[in-house]
Amino acid sequence: MNIFVTGGAGYIGSATAEALLNAGHSVTVYDSLVTGHREAVPKGAIFIEAALDDSRTLSRTLLTGKFDAVMHFAAFIEAGESMKYPARFYNNNFANSLSLMDIAVQADVKKFVLSSTAAVYQSSDQPLTEESPLGPTNVYGHTKLMTEQALDWYRQIHGLHFAALRYFNACGALPGRGEAHQPESHLIPRVLQIALGKAEAATIYGTDYPTPDGTCIRDYIHIADLVSAHLLALDALEKSDRLIYNVGSGNGYSVREVIEMARKVTGHAIPAIESPRRPGDSARLVASSKKIRSELNWKPEHDNLEDIIASAWEWHKSHPNGYSK
């Protein structure tokens, strides 16, 4: 297939683009490089540096490219930031996604795979299923839910087949490919920066949550397992017009547990500072991935937290400045 990958210079988008190329597909990466890295775009992919709100470039690319599918990773992802700058998130994550799907329909694209999030759900003490109550606690999650809902209307009105993968904390690294956000806000790369001497201390936002150690609990999913889920969902759209799957390991780890495991893996003390809760954080988000396991025969191959952090640590040691020389 000929695949159009937005955000293909980012962490998950670039890894998926590389996997698509390895599977024999043709790939065009479309990325503004606002948060992505040119060095992360895999060799063999056509690269177009442009923003999603550049309607002229987006239209010209999609209308002339004869693409079979769009895989959409171009979103702002910092939940905390979404509570400070909601308009920025609504514009990029929802309005730009709406424009993308509209032009995709004009270009006769038949499939659309959305990188979604578990943040569309309410916090729950039980593993989240696809039927769990929806209720984002932050603007980021709301933008993703709105995009999912718009895609379902485009499916009904225009026949656009879509898959939405609601995944949890993407983490870990592949050979030559890891997390490099500026500034870094994700827990695992943040604590590894401390071990490298790039930061002084980790911040624990909230210690009074209704969890065993008082800190937020999250499901961590290795990037390799997330990529495989995207490729399986893309193939499954041949037979289905609407797929929504949770993608996670099913294991929940608290902020304290992640920091302690990072100390073990790196051999560094990694000091931590306790701070008040951060707006938009849910107490507990852990996946039940039974549906994608049974329907697509997917299963995580890297669901051990120590192995996940070790893979990330190897990448950060060899790339202390991320993709920068």
Stockholm file with secondary structure:
# STOCKHOLM 1.0

chainA/1-325         MNIFVTGGAGYIGSATAEALLNAGHSVTVYDSLVTGHREAVPKGAIFIEAALDDSRTLSRTLLTGKFDAVMHFAAFIEAGESMKYPARFYNNNFANSLSLMDIAVQADVKKFVLSSTAAVYQSSDQPLTEESPLGPTNVYGHTKLMTEQALDWYRQIHGLHFAALRYFNACGALPGRGEAHQPESHLIPRVLQIALGKAEAATIYGTDYPTPDGTCIRDYIHIADLVSAHLLALDALEKSDRLIYNVGSGNGYSVREVIEMARKVTGHAIPAIESPRRPGDSARLVASSKKIRSELNWKPEHDNLEDIIASAWEWHKSHPNGYSK
#=GR chainA/1-325 SS CEEEEETTTSHHHHHHHHHHHHTTCEEEEEECCSSSCGGGSCTTSEEEECCTTCHHHHHHHHHHHCCSEEEECCCCCCHHHHTTCHHHHIIIIIIHHHHHHHHHHHTTCCEEEEEEEGGGBCCCSSCBCTTSCBCCSSHHHHHHHHHHHHHHHHHHHHCCEEEEEEECEEECCBTTBCCCCSSCCSHHHHHHHHHTTSCSCEEEECSCSSSTTSSCEEEEEEHHHHHHHHHHHHHHTTTCSEEEEEECCSCEEEHHHHHHHHHHHHCCCCCEEEECCCTTCCSEECBCCHHHHHHHCCCCSCCCHHHHHHHHHHHHHHCTTTTCC
#=GC SS_cons         CEEEEETTTSHHHHHHHHHHHHTTCEEEEEECCSSSCGGGSCTTSEEEECCTTCHHHHHHHHHHHCCSEEEECCCCCCHHHHTTCHHHHIIIIIIHHHHHHHHHHHTTCCEEEEEEEGGGBCCCSSCBCTTSCBCCSSHHHHHHHHHHHHHHHHHHHHCCEEEEEEECEEECCBTTBCCCCSSCCSHHHHHHHHHTTSCSCEEEECSCSSSTTSSCEEEEEEHHHHHHHHHHHHHHTTTCSEEEEEECCSCEEEHHHHHHHHHHHHCCCCCEEEECCCTTCCSEECBCCHHHHHHHCCCCSCCCHHHHHHHHHHHHHHCTTTTCC
//
